[in-house]
Amino acid sequence: MNEAFFPAFINSYFTSLGLLLGGSLMGGLAAFFTGQAPLTAIFRLSDSLRIWAIIAAIGGTFDTVYSFERGLFNGETKDIIKQFLLILSAMGGAQTGAQLINWLTQDYISP
């Protein structure tokens, strides 16, 4: 964690948001080119991309696990709290993106 905490917190949120929105919208464009329903594809992709957006936003799982280990076994509780807040920020970005996709597609009933 060479980056200061607050910029990393903001970057985590917007990285997760951008990954979810970009991936879903590009997948919808691909669905349009292949003759499928684009809004339904966008909605389905937003659900399946959510966990991947969170993982990508926090920089992979190994750094997070290492920070938790260091916090637990070396008594550095500040690292545990920082990682928890970064994960929470990434989850918030993914949830915001999914909510925007839900509003965009109005496809609340999945078949």
N, CA, C and O of each residue as an XYZ file, in Angstrom:
444
protein
N       0.838     -1.180      0.000
C       0.000      0.000      0.000
C       0.885      1.247      0.000
O       1.084      1.893      1.029
N       1.398      1.557     -1.161
C       2.243      2.731     -1.286
C       1.429      3.995     -1.434
O       1.933      5.092     -1.194
N       0.194      3.857     -1.822
C      -0.678      4.997     -2.044
C      -1.320      5.421     -0.719
O      -1.592      4.590      0.148
N      -1.553      6.710     -0.583
C      -2.240      7.203      0.612
C      -3.642      6.602      0.666
O      -4.202      6.212     -0.359
N      -4.195      6.532      1.864
C      -5.454      5.808      2.026
C      -6.628      6.472      1.320
O      -7.367      5.791      0.609
N      -6.825      7.773      1.490
C      -8.016      8.411      0.923
C      -8.043      8.356     -0.600
O      -9.102      8.071     -1.159
N      -6.942      8.612     -1.305
C      -6.979      8.422     -2.765
C      -7.256      6.970     -3.161
O      -7.955      6.722     -4.144
N      -6.718      6.015     -2.410
C      -6.990      4.604     -2.701
C      -8.463      4.276     -2.472
O      -9.048      3.482     -3.209
N      -9.057      4.884     -1.457
C     -10.474      4.685     -1.155
C     -11.351      5.180     -2.313
O     -12.272      4.487     -2.745
N     -11.053      6.375     -2.804
C     -11.810      6.949     -3.925
C     -11.556      6.149     -5.206
O     -12.489      5.879     -5.962
N     -10.297      5.769     -5.452
C      -9.974      4.985     -6.641
C     -10.675      3.632     -6.626
O     -11.126      3.152     -7.666
N     -10.764      3.028     -5.469
C     -11.433      1.738     -5.351
C     -12.907      1.849     -5.728
O     -13.439      1.000     -6.443
N     -13.555      2.894     -5.247
C     -14.973      3.103     -5.559
C     -15.184      3.287     -7.058
O     -16.006      2.600     -7.663
N     -14.441      4.212     -7.651
C     -14.679      4.539     -9.057
C     -14.146      3.473    -10.007
O     -14.666      3.327    -11.113
N     -13.126      2.730     -9.605
C     -12.665      1.619    -10.434
C     -13.735      0.543    -10.513
O     -14.029      0.027    -11.591
N     -14.306      0.213     -9.384
C     -15.371     -0.782     -9.351
C     -16.593     -0.311    -10.149
O     -17.182     -1.081    -10.907
N     -16.960      0.940     -9.973
C     -18.088      1.506    -10.716
C     -17.822      1.474    -12.209
O     -18.689      1.069    -12.984
N     -16.642      1.892    -12.620
C     -16.306      1.930    -14.041
C     -16.227      0.552    -14.665
O     -16.652      0.359    -15.804
N     -15.687     -0.408    -13.933
C     -15.612     -1.766    -14.458
C     -16.999     -2.356    -14.666
O     -17.258     -3.011    -15.676
N     -17.873     -2.127    -13.726
C     -19.214     -2.681    -13.846
C     -19.989     -2.012    -14.983
O     -20.612     -2.694    -15.797
N     -19.951     -0.682    -15.039
C     -20.675      0.020    -16.096
C     -20.083     -0.274    -17.469
O     -20.814     -0.571    -18.415
N     -18.770     -0.191    -17.577
C     -18.116     -0.416    -18.867
C     -18.288     -1.834    -19.366
O     -18.597     -2.053    -20.538
N     -18.091     -2.796    -18.484
C     -18.237     -4.189    -18.886
C     -19.661     -4.528    -19.290
O     -19.876     -5.244    -20.267
N     -20.621     -4.025    -18.555
C     -22.019     -4.303    -18.869
C     -22.432     -3.642    -20.184
O     -23.093     -4.264    -21.015
N     -22.044     -2.396    -20.367
C     -22.437     -1.689    -21.586
C     -21.742     -2.251    -22.827
O     -22.353     -2.334    -23.892
N     -20.484     -2.632    -22.699
C     -19.786     -3.239    -23.837
C     -20.361     -4.620    -24.147
O     -20.462     -5.003    -25.312
N     -20.733     -5.358    -23.123
C     -21.394     -6.642    -23.342
C     -22.748     -6.473    -23.999
O     -23.150     -7.303    -24.815
N     -23.461     -5.404    -23.652
C     -24.736     -5.104    -24.313
C     -24.537     -4.748    -25.770
O     -25.364     -5.095    -26.613
N     -23.448     -4.059    -26.077
C     -23.134     -3.742    -27.471
C     -22.841     -5.019    -28.254
O     -23.269     -5.165    -29.399
N     -22.115     -5.934    -27.636
C     -21.842     -7.223    -28.275
C     -23.136     -8.008    -28.482
O     -23.311     -8.661    -29.511
N     -24.040     -7.945    -27.506
C     -25.332     -8.630    -27.665
C     -26.123     -8.020    -28.819
O     -26.781     -8.742    -29.568
N     -26.065     -6.715    -28.965
C     -26.751     -6.054    -30.076
C     -26.197     -6.523    -31.420
O     -26.959     -6.780    -32.352
N     -24.872     -6.634    -31.520
C     -24.258     -7.055    -32.783
C     -24.546     -8.513    -33.108
O     -24.514     -8.903    -34.275
N     -24.827     -9.325    -32.090
C     -25.124    -10.741    -32.333
C     -26.618    -11.030    -32.407
O     -27.019    -12.189    -32.515
N     -27.436    -10.002    -32.349
C     -28.870    -10.183    -32.528
C     -29.620    -10.572    -31.272
O     -30.753    -11.046    -31.366
N     -29.030    -10.390    -30.096
C     -29.704    -10.695    -28.835
C     -30.292     -9.418    -28.262
O     -30.038     -8.326    -28.770
N     -31.075     -9.556    -27.210
C     -31.669     -8.393    -26.554
C     -30.592     -7.672    -25.732
O     -30.107     -8.220    -24.742
N     -30.213     -6.446    -26.132
C     -29.103     -5.788    -25.447
C     -29.401     -5.389    -24.004
O     -28.525     -5.515    -23.148
N     -30.607     -4.914    -23.712
C     -30.905     -4.482    -22.352
C     -30.930     -5.655    -21.377
O     -30.497     -5.526    -20.232
N     -31.435     -6.791    -21.829
C     -31.427     -7.981    -20.987
C     -29.999     -8.457    -20.755
O     -29.658     -8.879    -19.650
N     -29.163     -8.391    -21.785
C     -27.760     -8.786    -21.631
C     -27.029     -7.846    -20.680
O     -26.220     -8.292    -19.865
N     -27.306     -6.561    -20.777
C     -26.682     -5.591    -19.877
C     -27.073     -5.893    -18.435
O     -26.226     -5.876    -17.542
N     -28.353     -6.169    -18.206
C     -28.829     -6.469    -16.859
C     -28.174     -7.722    -16.307
O     -27.727     -7.735    -15.160
N     -28.112     -8.773    -17.108
C     -27.510    -10.027    -16.649
C     -26.013     -9.874    -16.408
O     -25.477    -10.422    -15.445
N     -25.343     -9.135    -17.276
C     -23.908     -8.932    -17.094
C     -23.602     -8.121    -15.835
O     -22.597     -8.365    -15.168
N     -24.455     -7.172    -15.515
C     -24.202     -6.378    -14.310
C     -24.260     -7.240    -13.055
O     -23.537     -6.987    -12.091
N     -25.111     -8.249    -13.063
C     -25.157     -9.164    -11.915
C     -23.925    -10.056    -11.850
O     -23.389    -10.296    -10.769
N     -23.475    -10.547    -12.999
C     -22.348    -11.485    -12.980
C     -20.995    -10.789    -12.872
O     -20.022    -11.415    -12.448
N     -20.907     -9.526    -13.239
C     -19.633     -8.812    -13.169
C     -19.380     -8.143    -11.819
O     -18.284     -7.634    -11.585
N     -20.344     -8.135    -10.953
C     -20.222     -7.398     -9.696
C     -19.037     -7.877     -8.847
O     -18.254     -7.051     -8.377
N     -18.891     -9.178     -8.644
C     -17.799     -9.682     -7.814
C     -16.447     -9.424     -8.465
O     -15.465     -9.154     -7.774
N     -16.392     -9.504     -9.791
C     -15.128     -9.272    -10.492
C     -14.724     -7.806    -10.433
O     -13.535     -7.490    -10.388
N     -15.690     -6.923    -10.434
C     -15.387     -5.500    -10.298
C     -14.824     -5.205     -8.911
O     -13.909     -4.394     -8.770
N     -15.362     -5.852     -7.901
C     -14.863     -5.655     -6.535
C     -13.432     -6.176     -6.411
O     -12.571     -5.504     -5.842
N     -13.182     -7.365     -6.938
C     -11.844     -7.950     -6.849
C     -10.832     -7.114     -7.615
O      -9.722     -6.887     -7.132
N     -11.199     -6.658     -8.793
C     -10.274     -5.839     -9.582
C     -10.023     -4.491     -8.911
O      -8.914     -3.963     -8.983
N     -11.021     -3.940     -8.272
C     -10.871     -2.622     -7.644
C      -9.955     -2.666     -6.431
O      -9.250     -1.693     -6.163
N      -9.947     -3.765     -5.694
C      -9.070     -3.834     -4.525
C      -7.696     -4.362     -4.892
O      -6.843     -4.511     -4.016
N      -7.460     -4.647     -6.161
C      -6.130     -5.041     -6.605
C      -5.837     -6.512     -6.443
O      -4.675     -6.885     -6.277
N      -6.828     -7.348     -6.484
C      -6.621     -8.777     -6.316
C      -6.790     -9.186     -4.871
O      -6.846     -8.338     -3.980
N      -6.870    -10.467     -4.641
C      -7.169    -10.948     -3.300
C      -5.927    -11.197     -2.464
O      -6.020    -11.185     -1.237
N      -4.774    -11.423     -3.066
C      -3.593    -11.794     -2.280
C      -3.082    -10.635     -1.436
O      -2.667    -10.847     -0.297
N      -3.100     -9.428     -1.961
C      -2.678     -8.278     -1.159
C      -3.599     -8.062      0.030
O      -3.153     -7.731      1.129
N      -4.877     -8.252     -0.205
C      -5.843     -8.089      0.871
C      -5.645     -9.149      1.951
O      -5.672     -8.841      3.142
N      -5.446    -10.393      1.533
C      -5.226    -11.475      2.495
C      -3.938    -11.225      3.272
O      -3.894    -11.448      4.482
N      -2.898    -10.769      2.598
C      -1.635    -10.463      3.282
C      -1.819     -9.344      4.305
O      -1.267     -9.411      5.404
N      -2.581     -8.328      3.955
C      -2.819     -7.236      4.899
C      -3.622     -7.711      6.106
O      -3.355     -7.298      7.234
N      -4.613     -8.584      5.867
C      -5.368     -9.146      6.997
C      -4.457     -9.985      7.889
O      -4.544     -9.918      9.115
N      -3.577    -10.782      7.260
C      -2.662    -11.614      8.041
C      -1.721    -10.746      8.874
O      -1.489    -11.029     10.049
N      -1.194     -9.713      8.278
C      -0.299     -8.819      8.999
C      -1.038     -8.137     10.147
O      -0.478     -7.939     11.225
N      -2.286     -7.782      9.908
C      -3.069     -7.143     10.957
C      -3.382     -8.071     12.108
O      -3.353     -7.663     13.269
N      -3.685     -9.330     11.787
C      -4.037    -10.278     12.842
C      -2.821    -10.762     13.624
O      -2.840    -10.783     14.854
N      -1.770    -11.147     12.917
C      -0.645    -11.791     13.589
C       0.422    -10.824     14.065
O       1.184    -11.155     14.973
N       0.498     -9.657     13.486
C       1.491     -8.674     13.919
C       0.873     -7.557     14.738
O       1.577     -6.644     15.171
N      -0.414     -7.616     14.952
C      -1.078     -6.625     15.789
C      -1.279     -5.272     15.135
O      -1.451     -4.269     15.827
N      -1.259     -5.231     13.812
C      -1.455     -3.974     13.091
C      -2.917     -3.856     12.678
O      -3.277     -4.130     11.533
N      -3.744     -3.447     13.618
C      -5.182     -3.380     13.344
C      -5.529     -2.269     12.358
O      -6.595     -2.300     11.742
N      -4.658     -1.306     12.206
C      -4.907     -0.226     11.249
C      -4.987     -0.773      9.819
O      -5.773     -0.282      9.009
N      -4.171     -1.790      9.510
C      -4.202     -2.388      8.179
C      -5.505     -3.144      7.933
O      -6.035     -3.129      6.822
N      -6.017     -3.801      8.965
C      -7.289     -4.511      8.821
C      -8.412     -3.523      8.537
O      -9.246     -3.761      7.663
N      -8.436     -2.441      9.256
C      -9.488     -1.437      9.066
C      -9.381     -0.803      7.685
O     -10.396     -0.581      7.025
N      -8.163     -0.510      7.244
C      -7.975      0.071      5.911
C      -8.463     -0.874      4.822
O      -9.161     -0.456      3.899
N      -8.097     -2.144      4.929
C      -8.525     -3.102      3.912
C     -10.033     -3.302      3.929
O     -10.662     -3.432      2.878
N     -10.607     -3.326      5.119
C     -12.057     -3.458      5.222
C     -12.754     -2.264      4.551
O     -13.741     -2.439      3.836
N     -12.239     -1.063      4.784
C     -12.839      0.121      4.174
C     -12.640      0.151      2.662
O     -13.520      0.616      1.936
N     -11.498     -0.337      2.175
C     -11.288     -0.413      0.724
C     -12.254     -1.400      0.077
O     -12.795     -1.139     -0.997
N     -12.465     -2.540      0.744
C     -13.429     -3.516      0.225
C     -14.834     -2.930      0.258
O     -15.606     -3.111     -0.684
N     -15.162     -2.240      1.322
C     -16.473     -1.596      1.428
C     -16.666     -0.548      0.335
O     -17.754     -0.427     -0.227
N     -15.616      0.205      0.036
C     -15.682      1.199     -1.023
C     -15.897      0.539     -2.384
O     -16.697      1.016     -3.188
N     -15.191     -0.547     -2.640
C     -15.356     -1.271     -3.902
C     -16.759     -1.862     -4.005
O     -17.361     -1.851     -5.079
N     -17.274     -2.374     -2.904
C     -18.637     -2.907     -2.912
C     -19.652     -1.798     -3.176
O     -20.641     -2.008     -3.879
N     -19.403     -0.623     -2.611
C     -20.288      0.515     -2.856
C     -20.277      0.936     -4.313
O     -21.326      1.254     -4.872
N     -19.101      0.945     -4.938
C     -19.015      1.281     -6.356
C     -19.731      0.271     -7.231
O     -20.414      0.642     -8.185
N     -19.577     -1.008     -6.907
C     -20.261     -2.049     -7.675
C     -21.771     -1.962     -7.482
O     -22.528     -2.148     -8.435
N     -22.212     -1.684     -6.271
C     -23.645     -1.552     -6.015
C     -24.220     -0.330     -6.726
O     -25.325     -0.384     -7.265
N     -23.479      0.760     -6.726
C     -23.931      1.957     -7.448
C     -24.052      1.672     -8.930
O     -25.035      2.061     -9.562
N     -23.059      0.994     -9.493
C     -23.109      0.635    -10.908
C     -24.275     -0.286    -11.227
O     -24.958     -0.102    -12.234
N     -24.503     -1.273    -10.374
C     -25.624     -2.190    -10.595
C     -26.960     -1.453    -10.491
O     -27.890     -1.743    -11.243
N     -27.054     -0.512     -9.570
C     -28.292      0.260     -9.441
C     -28.515      1.150    -10.664
O     -29.645      1.291    -11.134
N     -27.456      1.740    -11.171
C     -27.577      2.547    -12.394
C     -28.004      1.690    -13.582
O     -28.818      2.115    -14.402
N     -27.454      0.487    -13.670
C     -27.855     -0.432    -14.742
C     -29.316     -0.826    -14.577
O     -30.051     -0.896    -15.562
N     -29.747     -1.084    -13.351
C     -31.158     -1.420    -13.114
C     -32.063     -0.275    -13.542
O     -33.109     -0.506    -14.150
N     -31.676      0.946    -13.234
C     -32.481      2.101    -13.642
C     -32.466      2.273    -15.151
O     -33.476      2.649    -15.747
N     -31.333      2.001    -15.768
C     -31.216      2.146    -17.212
C     -32.055      1.114    -17.947
O     -32.758      1.446    -18.901
N     -31.984     -0.124    -17.511
C     -32.650     -1.196    -18.248
C     -34.095     -1.406    -17.841
O     -34.887     -1.904    -18.641
N     -34.463     -1.042    -16.615
C     -35.810     -1.288    -16.094
C     -36.186     -2.765    -16.212
O     -37.352     -3.100    -16.418
N     -35.201     -3.634    -16.081
C     -35.409     -5.067    -16.215
C     -35.274     -5.725    -14.862
O     -34.285     -6.406    -14.590
N     -36.263     -5.524    -14.014
C     -36.197     -6.031    -12.647
C     -36.612     -7.485    -12.555
O     -36.298     -8.147    -11.566
N     -37.306     -8.002    -13.555
C     -37.761     -9.385    -13.523
C     -36.895    -10.180    -14.481
O     -36.983    -10.009    -15.697
N     -36.055    -11.054    -13.930
C     -35.203    -11.858    -14.795
C     -35.883    -13.201    -15.051
O     -36.397    -13.816    -14.116
N     -35.896    -13.657    -16.279
C     -36.583    -14.922    -16.601
C     -35.841    -16.140    -16.117
O     -36.301    -17.263    -16.319
